[in-house]
Amino acid sequence: MLAIVDQNNIFLPTHSFTIQVDPKIISFLRIENEVVLYFKKPVMVGDIGLKCTINNVHSNTLYLKGICRMRAKEILEHDFGTMEVADLLDIYEKNLINEGLIQGVKALVRILLPGTTNIIQTKNPGHFADMLATSIDLAHAEKARLLNTPDSIARIKLLFGYLNRLNSRTQKSIEAKTNNPFAEDIKELEEKIERIPLSDDIRSVLNKELGRLKHMHQFSPEYSLSRNYIEFVLEMPWGIYAPDHLDIEKAQAILDQDHFNLKDVKERILEFLAVKKLNPESRGSILCFCGPPGVGKTSLGKSIALAMGRAYIRISLGGIHDEAEIRGHRRTYIGAMPGRIIKELQRSKTLNPVFVLDEIDKIGKDFRGDPASALLEVLDPEQNFSFKDNYLEIPFDLSHVMFIGTANTIETIPPTLLDRMEVIEIPGYTDEEKFNIARVHLLPKKSRAAGLPVNNPKFQDDAIKLLISDFTMESGVRNIERKLEALYRKLAKKQAAGEKLPKKITTKVVREYLGPPPRHKEQAMEHDMVGIATGLAWTSTGGEILLIETTSMPGSGKLELTGNMGTIMQESARIALGYIKSNATGLNIDLVDFSKIDIHIHVPAGAISKDGPSAGLAMLTALVSHFQGKALRHDTAITGEVTLTGRVLPVGGIKEKILAAQRANISRVLLPAKNEPEVLKLSEDTKHSIQILYADSFLDVFPHVFRERYDSVSPPPV
């Protein structure tokens, strides 16, 4: 590669510049793309030069752009010549100390060299140092030192010293006027510390931090960190509380206006407010609203805040893995921040807001810590009066905050965290409740959102019921809301185009605008069938029906289970088969040789995982139907855990399962007898719209699931 010596200047990588050269070498340069520029003669082995791109050659002037440092591998005694060179890469060790130094220098550049945004935004440390060097008036020797320093951090340290020298004249001018160049700022902080109602402990911490601040240089990286900390603490709402408006009748009216039904939930909320009114110092329980999506858990928190006259805060905890999201980072880290609890309290400007912790059942956990464990202190009334955020580093009183959690299921909430909360179940809505919610709340809301007058055109009741029955299948009302949005958007489009709107929204208009109803979840069978039982399952999104299919074929006594069953569900299947084998004579299937057949149990929708013991009774019923060759009633759904002795044990999610049966057009539900208390809590409409049957043991099941007499014997299929 061609090397050139220029003893008059020193340039660095990333620079664009011109140099004058001997006319004798112009002919060589016109056919070259790159040259290496050295700044002393002779060039010895190991000397550092600058590799440049030749942008242009004019007369005896070279237009060059620096690329990177190069090291000579040969000796060059003349002003130019061909020689062997090697790349010299920047050295940079990434760690917290070096990153902090870079950020501090960038802060200094921002103050001393305004308008150099491109330099500050440079992420490569070596490029940052070289670009910064071009913006500072440096001596020849200083440039030479920077060129001969391949370590990026070493160059940045040198530049930090040059920047301080650049600022020395300004500093002397300021210091001539006052002994402390930043006295006004510090004085303002001192006045705030004295003016704000702080405890003695907190005031002592701030005064100590302020004392450290007085002895720091303004351009030191720690100066801005320390100042930001003091300002953040002073901006917390110390001593500021929103006065509670604990009018029980008004609270009842607000809850009724915002939410339909939910009688038990509203009653518990009003009890909480009543105790707060009679004993303002009471801490009360931490409430957790648990139920399927779309039933109004989050909006209940907003209604409570409105009823009490408090600020409302909501944060979503779904997917959080980092404990620092709750407790904050220690100030020793680069970019340290307080946790979300403290940040949101500062934003609310009061110490007693209603604080909703949404999706508390979906908190993650990994190498960064366990956020659920960090919440243990937050949600414990016996501890949260002295909550310690890692960034704040001083005890903070959270006992006046009303925390409310929301969850779809309590199964994934750690037991220690669940123990600190009072769980209030919010079940799914019946079709009648959905109809009233849509008519009273959703229709006016969506028509206004679309820019249309309320009730113009008017929605017919049959059209609302069609939306609920044919276009949605859910426990909440979110999908109904989406369908209404879609329909009103089409109406708004017609209105904007000057077209005539229908006078009424009928079932015909709904089908015309929304198209054919989509096919949703599994529906009930149309006919009685042998070996297929309808089970019921509870999920975090509500209830569902399960079609449990059984068959057998010649084999060696194996049990095949398919349909993505979980461990507990597989155990239920084995228990059901164990009961059949031990009671084959009583079940009139003693002619079956189980050692010569393979039995297969399948639950359709294999892509969806299923688990739990509540399908055990339905599995046992389906197997007995298969071996007896008698058809099961297609209008009857079954749920319950079964034991090896045939006892039927209670299960959860009764309301959601009954609602799922209703949505699937099933008219009869068979439940464990011990679940009768949950049925008594259901609305009269629900109890009258579906027939509820009970069983204490498996023998109680037969009269309810077979249309023919259950004691008749049919030949086994194999």
Buried (B, 14 or more C-beta within 10 A) or exposed (E): EBBBBBEEEBBBBBBEBEBEBEEEBBEBBEEEEEBBBBBEEEBEEEBBBBBBEBEEBEEBEBBBBBBBBBBBEEEBEEBBBEBEBEEBEBBBEEEEEBEBBBBBBBBBBBEBBEEBEEBBEBEEBBBBBBBBBBBBEBEEEBBBBBBBBBBBBBBBBBBBEBBBEBBEEEBEEEEEEEEEBBEEEBEEBBEBBEEBEBEEEBBEBBBEBBEEBEEBBBBBBBBBBBBEBBEBBBEBBBEEEBEBBBBEEEBBEBBEEBBBBBEEBBEBBBEBBEBBBEEEEEBBBBBBBBBBBBBBBBEBBBBBBBBBEBBBBBBBBEEBBBBBBBBBBEBEBEEBBBBBBBBBBBEBEBBBBBBBBBBBBBBBBEEEBBBBBBBBBBBBBEBBBEBEBBBBBBBBBBBBBBBBBBBBBBEBBBEEBBEBBEBBBBBBBBBBBBBBBBBEBBBEBBBEEBEBEEEEBEBBEEBBBBBBBBBBBBBBBBBBBEBBBBBBEBBBEEBEEEEEBBEEBBBBBBBEBBEEBEEBBBBBBEEBBBBBBBBBBBBBBBBBBBBBBBBBEEBEEEBBBEBBBEEBBBBBBBBBBBBBEEBBEEBBBEEBEBEEBBBBBBBEBEEBEBBBBBBBBBBBBBBBBBBBBBBBBBBBBBBBBBBEEBBBBBBBBBBBBBBBBBBBEBBBBBBBBBBEEBBEEBBEEBBEBBBBBBBBBBBBBBEBBBEEEBEEEEEBBB
